[in-house]
Amino acid sequence: EMTVSNYSIPTPEQTQGWVDSAPKGFLFHIKLLGLFAFGQIEAVSLPPAARALLPESPSQVQLADLSSEVLDAVWGAWHR
């Protein structure tokens, strides 16, 4: 079970490192980003493209308060 993804979106290099270090056939359980699981997250945990779209620099962001443009940037980073 990978809980690191609760706090920020792992980079492709990080996830490849996990794959490379795991035994063949190992099944990962990747948790959903906390923003979507809990409705909030620290702003610094958002991908840079999403942070750049925020109108201010809050310490925490609430899912319900984010524009569709910011959410698209977060989903884009999650699905790369």
C-alpha positions as CSV (number, residue, x, y, z in Angstrom):
1,E,0.0,0.0,0.0
2,M,1.5,3.3,-1.1
3,T,0.4,6.2,1.1
4,V,2.8,8.7,-0.3
5,S,0.2,9.5,-3.0
6,N,-2.1,10.8,-0.3
7,Y,0.2,13.8,0.2
8,S,1.4,14.5,-3.3
9,I,1.4,13.1,-6.8
10,P,4.5,10.9,-7.3
11,T,6.7,11.7,-10.2
12,P,7.0,9.2,-13.1
13,E,10.6,8.6,-11.9
14,Q,9.4,7.8,-8.4
15,T,6.8,5.3,-9.6
16,Q,9.3,3.7,-12.0
17,G,11.7,3.3,-9.1
18,W,9.0,1.5,-7.1
19,V,8.4,-0.9,-10.1
20,D,12.1,-1.5,-10.6
21,S,12.6,-2.4,-6.9
22,A,9.5,-4.6,-6.5
23,P,9.5,-8.4,-7.2
24,K,7.9,-9.5,-10.4
25,G,4.2,-9.8,-10.0
26,F,4.0,-7.5,-7.0
27,L,0.7,-5.6,-6.8
28,F,0.8,-2.0,-5.6
29,H,-2.2,-0.4,-4.0
30,I,-1.9,3.3,-4.7
31,K,-4.0,5.6,-2.6
32,L,-5.8,8.5,-4.2
33,L,-4.5,12.0,-3.7
34,G,-5.8,13.5,-0.4
35,L,-7.4,16.4,-2.3
36,F,-9.9,13.9,-3.8
37,A,-10.0,11.5,-0.9
38,F,-10.4,14.0,1.9
39,G,-11.5,17.2,0.1
40,Q,-8.4,19.2,1.1
41,I,-4.6,19.2,0.8
42,E,-1.7,21.5,1.5
43,A,-1.3,23.8,-1.4
44,V,2.4,23.0,-1.7
45,S,1.4,19.4,-2.5
46,L,-0.4,20.4,-5.7
47,P,1.4,20.0,-8.9
48,P,3.2,23.2,-10.0
49,A,0.9,23.8,-12.9
50,A,-2.1,23.7,-10.6
51,R,-0.5,25.9,-8.0
52,A,0.3,28.5,-10.6
53,L,-3.4,28.8,-11.3
54,L,-4.4,29.6,-7.7
55,P,-5.5,33.2,-7.3
56,E,-3.5,33.5,-4.0
57,S,-1.1,31.4,-2.0
58,P,-3.1,29.6,0.6
59,S,-1.5,27.0,3.0
60,Q,-4.5,24.6,2.5
61,V,-6.8,24.2,-0.5
62,Q,-10.4,22.8,-0.4
63,L,-11.6,20.7,-3.3
64,A,-14.9,22.6,-3.3
65,D,-13.2,25.9,-3.7
66,L,-11.0,25.0,-6.7
67,S,-11.8,26.1,-10.3
68,S,-12.3,23.5,-13.0
69,E,-9.1,24.8,-14.6
70,V,-7.1,23.9,-11.4
71,L,-8.8,20.5,-11.1
72,D,-7.9,19.7,-14.7
73,A,-4.3,20.5,-14.0
74,V,-4.3,18.2,-11.0
75,W,-6.0,15.4,-12.9
76,G,-3.6,15.9,-15.8
77,A,-0.6,15.4,-13.4
78,W,-2.2,12.4,-11.8
79,H,-2.8,10.7,-15.2
80,R,0.6,11.4,-16.8
